[in-house]
Amino acid sequence: MGQSWNAAGIRAVWSVWKCPALARPHQQVPDIRHVDWAALKKTHQMTHVLFDKDNTLTAPYAPTVWPPLRASLRACQATFGADRVYVHSNSIGSADDPRGVRAEQFEAENGVRVLRHGGKKPDVLEARDWPPGMVPAQTAIVGDRLLTDMVMGNRMGMHTILVQPFCLDDDNVMAAWIRRLEQRWLRWCAH
């Protein structure tokens, strides 16, 4: 299982070249266990959380949340309400999962909703795909990729949180190559 070609992700390179701030996260943490969900809700006034799936909650293309992260996901759901926490992935709930079978499996196994959407990150979510009550300015997106998760979140005015990938062994070749470029760019921007 994998993902199809992501033309939107490739186009994002040009957008980031012209406007580097598009890829800059508001926060960086090792993984979701390091996010203070209560502060995100109270201090940053967030009402919804969108998680990327692969290398944020699961190993690439795996159907279940990585065991060390389950308690933090549950804490997020307890803080925001399970109906305000979603997965927004390019591998499930997207055109790569046309009948939504993998999205339904993920929801059943992990107890977290998956957004169904037509495009791929970093293209912005169409208003028709937003969960009820979600306002981008009050939504945090948590993901491991600059050119997809952070760019989409910043384009939509979301609070962006970058996590470090935890399973690089099963990443596809193109994603691994682009990830290395993203990390170099992030280190360069830090100086």
C-alpha positions, 0 to 999 in steps of 0.5 A: 500500500502506498500513495499515488503521485502528489502533484500538489506537494511538488508544486508546493516547492515553488510556493515555498521558494517564493514564500518560505514562511508557508513551510514554517511550523508554529511549533516543533516537538519530537512527537505528539507526546510532547504537545500540551493539549490543554495549553493548545486549547486554552492559550492558543484558543484551538477548538479542533485538531487535525492529525496527519496519519503516516509517521505522525500517528502510525508507521507509514501505511500502517492501520493502527496508531503506534502504541507509545502514542495512543495515550497522547491521542486519547488525551487530545480527544479528552481535551477537545472532544472526540468529535473535534479530533480528526485524521487528514491523510493523503493515504486514507480518506483521499483519492488513494482510498476511493471507497474509504475502506481504509478510512473506515478500518482506521476509524474502527481500530483507533476510535478517531475520525478520518476526513474524506477529501478529494485533493491532497495536502498541501491543497487546502481543504474545501469548505465542504470537507470541513468537519462541523464547526471547524474554523481554520483559525481555531484548528491545529494541524499536527504532521511530520511533513513541511511541504504537505502538512505545514504548507496546507495548515499555513495556507489555511491559517491553522496553528501548525505543529511539526513532529519528527517522523518515527519510522523511516524504514517503511517510507516510500523512496520519493517521500524519504528523498523529499523529507531529507530536503525538507529537513535540510531546508528547516536547518538552513532556516534556523540559522 
